[in-house]
Amino acid sequence: SNREKELAGYLSNGLKKRLSLACALIKKPRLLLLDEPTNAVDPASLRVIIDLLKELNENGMTILICSHDLAFISKLCSSVTIIQEGKTVFNSNISSIESLEKVYLEQTENQFIEEDL
C-alpha cells in the first residue's frame, strides 16, 4: 500500500517501529542503539525487524539492544548482559546459555521475592 502521505501518528505500532528504524538508518551509523524494538509489534513487523537487524549486523554494524523480549534476544544477539538496579549481574555469550529465560529468572529472583514482602 502507498503510505507516503500518512502521518506517522496514524500508523500501526509495527509500522511506527519500522519507520523509526528506517529514520535511524538514514545516516548509515556504525552503531545502532535500540530500546525495546519489539514492544507492541505484530508478527509480520517482527520478522522484518529481525531480518533487517541480522543483515545489518552481518554487514558490520554493531547493534546494542535493551529488551525484555527474551525470545527476540535469543534469536538475534550474540551476547547478553543482564542489568539489575544499574549493576551488571550476568554477562555471557548466547551460545553458552541453554535457557536465557532460566538465567534471567535466576538472576532477578531475589529482587521479586524482596519486593513481594
Contacts in CASP RR format, 6 or more apart in sequence:
PFRMAT RR
TARGET T0000
AUTHOR 0000-0000-0000
METHOD contacts of the structure
MODEL  1
SNREKELAGYLSNGLKKRLSLACALIKKPRLLLLDEPTNAVDPASLRVII
DLLKELNENGMTILICSHDLAFISKLCSSVTIIQEGKTVFNSNISSIESL
EKVYLEQTENQFIEEDL
3 11 0 8 1.000
3 15 0 8 1.000
8 16 0 8 1.000
8 19 0 8 1.000
9 16 0 8 1.000
11 19 0 8 1.000
12 42 0 8 1.000
12 45 0 8 1.000
13 39 0 8 1.000
13 40 0 8 1.000
13 41 0 8 1.000
13 42 0 8 1.000
13 45 0 8 1.000
14 40 0 8 1.000
14 41 0 8 1.000
14 42 0 8 1.000
14 45 0 8 1.000
15 45 0 8 1.000
17 37 0 8 1.000
17 38 0 8 1.000
17 39 0 8 1.000
17 41 0 8 1.000
17 45 0 8 1.000
17 49 0 8 1.000
18 45 0 8 1.000
18 48 0 8 1.000
18 49 0 8 1.000
21 34 0 8 1.000
21 37 0 8 1.000
21 49 0 8 1.000
21 52 0 8 1.000
24 32 0 8 1.000
25 32 0 8 1.000
25 56 0 8 1.000
29 61 0 8 1.000
30 60 0 8 1.000
30 61 0 8 1.000
30 62 0 8 1.000
31 61 0 8 1.000
31 62 0 8 1.000
31 63 0 8 1.000
31 64 0 8 1.000
32 53 0 8 1.000
32 56 0 8 1.000
32 61 0 8 1.000
32 62 0 8 1.000
32 63 0 8 1.000
32 64 0 8 1.000
33 64 0 8 1.000
33 66 0 8 1.000
34 63 0 8 1.000
34 64 0 8 1.000
34 65 0 8 1.000
34 66 0 8 1.000
34 67 0 8 1.000
35 66 0 8 1.000
35 67 0 8 1.000
36 66 0 8 1.000
36 67 0 8 1.000
36 68 0 8 1.000
36 69 0 8 1.000
37 49 0 8 1.000
37 53 0 8 1.000
37 65 0 8 1.000
37 67 0 8 1.000
37 72 0 8 1.000
38 46 0 8 1.000
38 49 0 8 1.000
38 67 0 8 1.000
38 69 0 8 1.000
38 72 0 8 1.000
39 69 0 8 1.000
41 49 0 8 1.000
46 72 0 8 1.000
50 72 0 8 1.000
50 75 0 8 1.000
50 76 0 8 1.000
53 63 0 8 1.000
53 76 0 8 1.000
54 76 0 8 1.000
56 63 0 8 1.000
57 63 0 8 1.000
65 72 0 8 1.000
65 73 0 8 1.000
65 76 0 8 1.000
65 77 0 8 1.000
67 73 0 8 1.000
70 100 0 8 1.000
70 101 0 8 1.000
70 104 0 8 1.000
73 80 0 8 1.000
73 94 0 8 1.000
73 100 0 8 1.000
74 94 0 8 1.000
74 100 0 8 1.000
77 94 0 8 1.000
78 93 0 8 1.000
78 94 0 8 1.000
78 95 0 8 1.000
79 91 0 8 1.000
79 92 0 8 1.000
79 93 0 8 1.000
79 94 0 8 1.000
80 90 0 8 1.000
80 91 0 8 1.000
80 92 0 8 1.000
80 94 0 8 1.000
80 97 0 8 1.000
80 100 0 8 1.000
81 88 0 8 1.000
81 90 0 8 1.000
81 91 0 8 1.000
82 88 0 8 1.000
82 89 0 8 1.000
82 90 0 8 1.000
82 91 0 8 1.000
82 103 0 8 1.000
82 104 0 8 1.000
82 107 0 8 1.000
82 108 0 8 1.000
83 89 0 8 1.000
84 107 0 8 1.000
84 108 0 8 1.000
84 111 0 8 1.000
85 111 0 8 1.000
89 107 0 8 1.000
89 108 0 8 1.000
90 103 0 8 1.000
90 107 0 8 1.000
92 103 0 8 1.000
94 100 0 8 1.000
97 103 0 8 1.000
END
